[in-house]
Amino acid sequence: MATTEAVDVVMPQMGVSVSEGTITKWLKNEGEEIQADEALLEISTDKVDTEVPSPASGVVTQILVKEGETVDVGTKLAVIGGEAGAPAEASAPGAEPEAPAPAAEEVGQPAETPAVEPAPAPAPAPQPTATDAQQNGKSFVSPVVARIASEHGVDVSSVPGTGRGGRVTKKDILNFVELGPPAAPPQEAPPAEAPPAAPEAPPAPAPEPAPAPAAEELPKPPAPAPVAAAAGEQLEPMNAMRRGIAEHMRRSLDTAAHVTSAIEVDMSRVVDIRNKLKPEYQETYGVNPTYLIFVARAVVETLKNYPWINGEIRGEQIVTRPWVNLGFVVELTDGKGLIVPVVKHAEGLNLLGMAQAVTDIAERARNKKLTPDEVQGGTFTITNPGGYGTFHGTPVISQPQAAILGTYALVKRPWVVQDSFGKDVIAIRPMMNLTLTYDHRLVDGALAGRFLKDLKEALESWDEVAY
């Protein structure tokens, strides 16, 4: 049944660490009817691309955010039902009560100001102090901002916010971390002037509001200059996912001490077992038991003895857990992004279960059908560039995890083995290189070496019953 009352559509919370999203496409226009749970728009975050269903049946009376715009979680995006145009005035107060007063003054409609709020009109005048707005914003900090601040030892209250009500956004904290605290020079200047004249100490408090202008000037340095394209070049703006990947990878390199170790694995036994199981898996279950599946299953078993490699550093504490949430790096269909869906509690899956879980989650990742929960909570990640023929690499750890495993191309190479008489002979064997990139703050080289050695032994002596 179509609703006659106005129902707001807001930017959903797409995971604990996601604070904003980008409108990529509206699937309905203003004036069109829509059914409850029917897809209304598509959004993109640094974690996942997905569709947002309509919360009610009715007519799309208002669309408030254009395609391509990035807004905070909780921002009103559209209105279903009600009268067209009526929700326009209510949209701002719903998100921020003080917004209407300045809006009316800017538009030049004094008649509306007393009608909506007689008192707020003078209120904006005494509130140009950015500090008040910032203090209001400091009362709430999104999880992603809090995490970045914690990792870099930054006091959020010292970061000037450009969000609503002075709230500190992810961009603010990243700019602050990159440029360093701008308040340091002003603090050095007053002490320099204070020693010469003690009486000038009272004026010192007066310059303290100087941080306000400094805060306003802070966003200016990081603002990118216009980019010019040379002849033959094309400019393409980063989407939300690409920006998220860039920020995540850069932050990982700034946070963890990356070290990579490698080992060669004779996959002869895995090849034989895979060839035997492949027809049954494909015909009966509709999945392909790739070499990645075998590696993933062996990784889960090996991690049981290496909790630190499946752990993380949280502040000054080492976090371990008895379960394995296994992430797999998946390339999107357009080739312009990566996403890491997570198989939760992979320790409870046998080889067939792993094959089914990975096949399902990888297919939905490529088609942008994942839910927010399916890209969060990973404890260990596997990336498989070997599918394209590469034989070595140094992957970047997915924070806050402690390690990431790289699997590479299966290549037939001459290999020294022992014959039935115990003598060394040269044989042709299917070999695979594996790399473990780990955070040296938590994982030592010896520990990483033992993990790779045990993983190699598990693959070279594959037990059909155990796995």
N, C-alpha and C positions, 0 to 999 in steps of 0.2 A: 504494500500500500504506500502510495506517495505521501511524503510528509508535507504538511502545510506550514510547519514551523522551521525556522532557519537552523540548519545543522552545520557547524563549522568543520572544515577539513584542515587538519594541521600537519606539519612536518613530523612524521613519527620518529620515535627513538629507535634507531636501527642498530642497537648494540650499546653496551656500557661505555665504550671508548669513542663513540661517534657523537659529535656535538653539532654537526651541520650536514646539509644535503643539498644537491643541485637538481633543479627541475630540468629533466632532459626532454620530456615530451608530454603534452596534454592530450589525452585520448578522447576527451569530450570538450566541446565548446560551450560558451555561455548560451543559455536558452535550450540546450539539448537535454533530453530526459536520460536518466541513469537509474539502474536498479541497485539495490543494496548488494555489496560485495562484488559488483562489477568493477573492472579496472578503470580508474579515473585518470591516473597519470603515472608516468615513469620517473623515478628519481635515481640519482647516483650518489654514492658516498665513497670514501676511501676504502670501505670494506666490501661493499656489494652493490650491484645494480638490481633494482626490483620494481615491481608495480605496486601502486597504492590503491586498495579497493575503496569504493565509496562507502561511507558509514551509514548511508540511508538511501531510500528510493525517493526520486523527485526530479526536479529540474535544476540544472546547474545555473543558479542565479548570478553568481559572481566568481570570477577568477582574479585573484589578487597578486599572484606572483608569475612573472613571465618565464618562458622557457629560457634556460641558460643561467638563470639567477641562482645564487647560493644563499641559503638562509639557515638560521639556527633551528635546532629542534624545538618544536612547540609553536613555531610561527604559523599563523593562519594562512592557508594557501587558497582556499575557495569556500564557497557557501552553497549548500544544497537546500532547496526549498526556500520558504519565505518570499518576500517581495524583492524584486531586483532593485538594487540601489539602496534599499533600507539598511542592509548590513554594513554599508560602506562606513557610516559614522561609528558603528559599534565595533568595527574590526580593530581599530587602534586601541580603544579602551580595554578590549579583551586582553590584549597582550601587555599594554602599558598605559596606566591611567593618566600619566602626565603628558602623553603625546598629543592629545587634541589641542591643548592650549597653544603650544608653539605652532602647530599646523595651521590653526585659524589665523594667527598673526601673519604667518608667511604668505598665506593665500590672500590675505587682505579682506577677511570677512568678519569684521567686528561684531556684526549682528549675531553670529553663531556663538561667539565667545561667551556672552552672558547667558545664552540659552543653555549651553552645555555645562559650563562651570563659571560662575561669576568670579570666584576667588582665585582660581588658578591663573588668571590673566596676569596679575602682578607677580605671581610666584616665579615664573621663569626668569624674571629680571634679576632677583637676588640669587639665582642659582647658576650663574655662569661659572661658579667655582667647580672645576672638574673634580676636585677632591671629594666633594659630597657624592657626586654620581659614582665615582670610583668606589667609595666606601660601600655604597649600596650594592654595587656589582660584586665586591669581594665576599659578600655574604653567600654567594653561590658560585662555585667554580666547577666547570664540567670535569668529568673523570679524565679526559685526555689532557686537559690543561694541568690538572693536579699531577698526573703521571710525569709529564715532561718537566714540570717544576721540580718534582722530587728527584728525578734522575740527574738534573743539573744543579741541584742545591739552591734553587731560586725561591725567595720569599714572594709568593704571589701578590701580597699586599703592596710590594714595591714596584709592581709592573703596571704601567698606565694602560687602562682598558679602553678600547674603542667600540665595544659592543653596546647593547642597550643598557642604559643606566650605568654606563662605565664598566660593564662586565668585561673581564679579561678573556679574550678569544684565543683560539689556537694560534692564529697569526700573530697576535700580540706577544705571546710567550716565546714563540720561535724567533721573532725579531729581537726580543729582549736578550735571549740566549746568544744569538748571533752577534749582536752589536755590543753586548755587555751593558752593565748598569749605567745609564746616562747621568744619574744623579751624582756620580763620583766627582766630576769636575766642579759642580757648584758647591759641594761640601768642602772641597779643598780651598776654594776662593774665600769663603767667609773666615776660616781660621787664619788665612794669610792677612786679612785686613784687621782681624780682631786683635792680634798682638800689638800692633803699633798704637792703638788707642783703646784703652779700657772703656771709656765712656761710649764708644761706638758699639759696645756689646748689645745694648737695647735695640738698635736698628737691625741687629742680626736676625731677630725673629721676622722682621718685615720681609727680608729676601727669601724666607722659607717658602712663601707661596710661589717662588720662582719655579719649583718643580712642576707647577701646573703648566706654565708655558713650555717647560722642557718636555712634559708629557705630550703636549699637543704637537710639538715638533718631532717627537720620536718616530711617528709613522712615516715622516717625509723621507729620511735617508733610504729605508728599504724600498720605497715606492719605485718600481722599475721604470727606467727611462723608456721612451718610445723606441720600439725595435724597428729598424729599417731593413728591408729585404734588398739584397743586391740583385742584379739582373739574373733571372732564371731561378731565383730562390722563392720558396713559398713559406708563408707563416701559418702556423696551426696552433691555436691556443690549447693549453693543457686542460684536459677534463678533470673532474674531481678524483677519479681513480688514479690517473697519472700523477697528479699532485700528491695524492696520498702515498703512492709507491715511492716517489722521490723523497718525501719527508721521512717516511719510515726507514728507507735504506740509509739515508744520511744520518739519521738519529742513531741507527744501530752501529754504524762505524764510529760515531762520536762516543758511544756508550761502552761497547764491548771491546775487549782486546782480542781481535780476530787472529786465529792461527788455523792452518789447514794441514792435516795429515792424510796420506793416501795409502792404499793397499791394493794388491792385485789378487783377484779371486778366480780360481779354476771352477767354472760353472758346468762342468761336464755332467755331474750327477743331476743338477737342476734341469739341464737341457733334456736329459733322458726322461725324467719324471714328467716334465711339462709336455713332452711329445706324447706320452702315454695318457695324460689327463685331458689334453686339449679337446679331442673329439667329444668326450662326455660332457665337459663343461660348456662347450658351445651348443651342442644339440639339446641337452637336457635343461641347462640353466641359462643359456643365452649370454654367457660371459666368456671372455678370453683370458686365460691365466697367463698374463704377461710376466716377463722376468721381474718387473717392478713389484708384482704381487708377492713373489717368492722373497724378494729382498725385504719388503715391508713386514711380512710374517716373521722372518728371522730377526729383524730389528726389534720387534715387540718382545720376543723371547729374550733377546740379549739385554735389552734395557732393564729387565727385571733385576739384573745384577749390577746395574750402574745407575742408581737413582740420581746422582748429581748430573749426569748427562741428560736425564729427563727432567731436571729441576730448573731452578732460576734463582737469581739474586734479587731479593726484595729489601731495599734499604741496606742494612748490615746483617740481614738474616738470609740463610740458605733454605729455600723451599723445596721439599721433595714430596712426592705423592706415589701411592701404590698403583695408580692407573696410568694408561698411556693414551693421550688424545693425539692421534697421528695426523699431521697436516700434509697435504700433497699440493705442490705448486702446479697450477693448471693454466695454460695459455688460453685466452679468450678467442672466440672464433674469428674476430677481426684482426687478431695478431697485434693489437695495440694495448695490451694490458695483461696482467697476471692476477690470479686470485688463488687463495690458499684455503680450500675447503678442508674441514676437519672431520675425521672419522673418530667419534667419541668412544672411549672405552674399547680400544682396539685389542686390548689384552684378552677380551672374551671371544674373539673371532678365530675360527680355524681358517685354513687356506681358502676354502670355498666362500666362507663368509666374508673374508677380506676382499676377494675378487668381486663379489656382488656389491659390497659397500663402496669400493673405490670406483667401479664402473658407473654406479648410479650417481655418486656425488660429482664425479668428473663431468659426466654428461650434462647434469643440471648446472654446473658451474659455467660450462661453455655457452649454454643457452640462457644464462642469467635468470635461473629459476631457484637459486639458493635462498634460504631464509637467513636472517641476521645471525641466528644462533649457530648456524653451520659454518661460519667463518671465524668463530671465536673460540677461545679456550684451548688452543693447541699447546702441547707440551714438548713436541719434537716434530721436526719437519723433514720431508724427503723431497728433493727436486731431481728431475729426470731429464737433463739435457741430452743424455745418451740416445734418446729417441731420434735425434737429428744427426747422430754420428760422431758427436764430440767424445773425446776419450779422457778429458781432464778439465777441472775447473775449480774455482774458489768461491763458492756461494756466500752470500751475506746472511748472517743469522737473523731470524725473525724475532725481534724483541717481544717479550722479555725472556724468550727461551735461551738455553745455554748452548745449543748445537743444532746443526743442520747437516744432513747426509746427502751427498751427490752421487747419483748412479749414472754410469756412462755406457758407451756402446759396447755390445758384446762382439768381440773380434777374435777370429781364429788366428792363433799365433804359435810359433814353435816354443815349446816349453820343456824344461828338463824334468823328467819324472823317473821313478825307479821301476824296473821291470820285475818279473816274477822271481828273478834271481837276486834282487836287491841292488842291481847295478844301474847307474845313471844312463838314461837314454833320452833322446830328443823325440818328442811327440807333438802332434798338432792338437791343441786344446782350445776350447772356447773360453776366452779370458774377459773379465770385466774389471775395470778400475772403480774403486769406491773411494770417495773423499769424505772426511769428517771435518767440517769447520766448526770450531768451538770457541767459547769465551774463556780465554786464559785466566781471567779473574777467578773463575770457579773450577775449570777443568784443566788439569795439568797434562803435559804431553804424554807422560807415562800412562795416565788413566785413559786418555784417548787411544793410545796405542794398544792397550789391552782390550778395549772395546772393539776396535777394528779386527784384532786377532781373533776374538771370540766370534764375531760376526762372520769372518771368513771361514772359520771351522764349521759353523752352523750351516753355511751354504755348501761347502765342499763335502759335507757328510750328511746331506739332507735325509731326515728321518720321516718317511711318509706317515707313520703312526703318530709321532709327536707333533707334527705340524699340520 
